[in-house]
C-alpha cells in the first residue's frame, strides 16, 4: 500500500523572472535620477535683468573696472570700506546696501562687500542693468 500522495510540492524557485524585474527597476531608476538632478554649475551672465530691486536705496557701493571702491560716488580705499559703511548705516532700522559692480570685475571684489554686509547684518542687493 502506497500512502504517499501523488501531488508532490516542488520547492524549487525560478529566479529568471525575478532578475528581469530587478534589472528593469535598476534601469528605470538610473534614467530617472540622471534626468531629474540639477547640476551645480554656474552659468552667469551678469549684470542684465528684467527684474527691479524692491529695496529702498540707503547707500550705494560701486566697484569700477579698475577695482576702485566708491560709496555714494566718493572713492575710498578697500581697507576703509567696512568702517565707512558702519558709520554711514549706524542707527538705521533696516540698513540696505545697493552693490553696483561693473562687468569684468573679479567676483572676489563683490564678495568682499557682501561679506562685510553679512558680518554687520546689512541687507545687500546686487544692482543690474535692464535688458
Secondary structure as GFF3:
##gff-version 3
##sequence-region A 1 131
A	DSSP	alpha_helix	16	36	.	.	.	ID=ss1
A	DSSP	beta_strand	48	49	.	.	.	ID=ss2
A	DSSP	beta_strand	59	63	.	.	.	ID=ss3
A	DSSP	beta_strand	69	71	.	.	.	ID=ss4
A	DSSP	beta_strand	74	76	.	.	.	ID=ss5
A	DSSP	three_ten_helix	78	80	.	.	.	ID=ss6
A	DSSP	alpha_helix	81	89	.	.	.	ID=ss7
A	DSSP	beta_strand	96	101	.	.	.	ID=ss8
A	DSSP	alpha_helix	107	119	.	.	.	ID=ss9
A	DSSP	beta_strand	123	126	.	.	.	ID=ss10
A	DSSP	beta_strand	129	130	.	.	.	ID=ss11
###
